Amino acid sequence: MTVEQRKALTTAKMRKMKQDGVPITMVTAYDYPSARLSEEAGIDVILVGDSLGNVVLGYDSTLPVTLDDMVYHTRAAVRGAANTFVVADMPFLTYHGSLDATLQGVGRLMREGGAKAVKLEGGAEIAATVKAITEAGVPVVGHLGLTPQSVHQLGGFRVQGRSSDQAKKLLSDAKAIEEAGAFAVVLELVTDELAAWITKQLSIPTIGIGSGVHCDGQVLVYHDLLQYGSDSAPRKFVKAYANVGETIRTGIGEYVKEVKARTFPAQENTFHMDNDVVQYLYGDKE
């Protein structure tokens, strides 16, 4: 089946994948080429995450990312992956105010961005918001565990679910999000044992990142799994499948050397006039 013949997954198909034990693959992508390459590679779901703040826009967190940023990048990703289910993040503090304002933001991601679903961070405290969004006809993905938008409140990037109290709360939050109508939930940096238990307790798919192999699917950041834009060692929960960053640095470095040495452009990269036009421009040298 070609990419053009392929049809995007639906929320019902993803639930069936969970029932059948078929893992769901998800990757973040933030623009046309990354989304297109991801689709061509056979990815199931693309997440336009607010992690673009870190890996694309150069911020030190996701907090500065705006709704305009998300609409812009979602629109580009959707153009690159027309046959893939695309989820867009609701950025920091765009769904904690009035319901009208929240739905307006959701509407922008769906209408202007072309997203097929939105993702919200939080548990029982946002269940009413999740319910209102789903009742408006918009599919929702939840996000629990390490929630980057709340990283300061959590005390940093720490693994979640190590204590019994944390485990009880995360399971309770997951059930609240499911009952509110979410069709899937991301579990980030949750202990393997707890993520496995939550996955068994829910009828909706769990998508893990740093949460072990027992989730119904996995998600990684495009730039992390390809080592694109960083030469640092990947974090423990990331596996680097390629080192695109090194390839890019090497390629640009060779270009710089050849331009400095005037070996680029070479004759095969150069266009020439007919001789009579040259003579017209420069005249007869004799």
Secondary structure, 3 states (H helix, E strand, C coil): CCCCCCCCCCHHHHHHHHHHCCCEEEEECCCHHHHHHHHHCCCCEEEECCCHHHHCCCCCCCCCCCHHHHHHHHHHHHHHCCCCEEEEECCCCCCCCCHHHHHHHHHHHHHCCCCCEEEEEECHHHHHHHHHHHHCCCCEEEEEECCHHHHHHHCCCCCECCCHHHHHHHHHHHHHHHHCCCCEEEEECECHHHHHHHHHHCCCCEEEECCCCCCCEEEECHHHHCCCCCCCCCCCCCCCCCCHHHHHHHHHHHHHHHHHCCCCCCHHHCCCCCHHHHHHHHCCCC
